[in-house]
């Protein structure tokens, strides 16, 4: 998996981060999360999504 881009939207109470990534097989996908998640949680979720997309699970 390769991260291609990201964007951050914020307001008074929170931030939303959107990551655009590419799987090992070249499929692009995005994932949006709030700032309440840890980087480890986000990394695990991105890897799960990439694996699911590549293996059509």
Secondary structure, DSSP 8 states (H G I E B T S, - for coil): -EEEEEEEEE-SS-EEEEEEEE-TTS-EEEEEEETTS-HHHHHHHHHHHHHHHHHT-
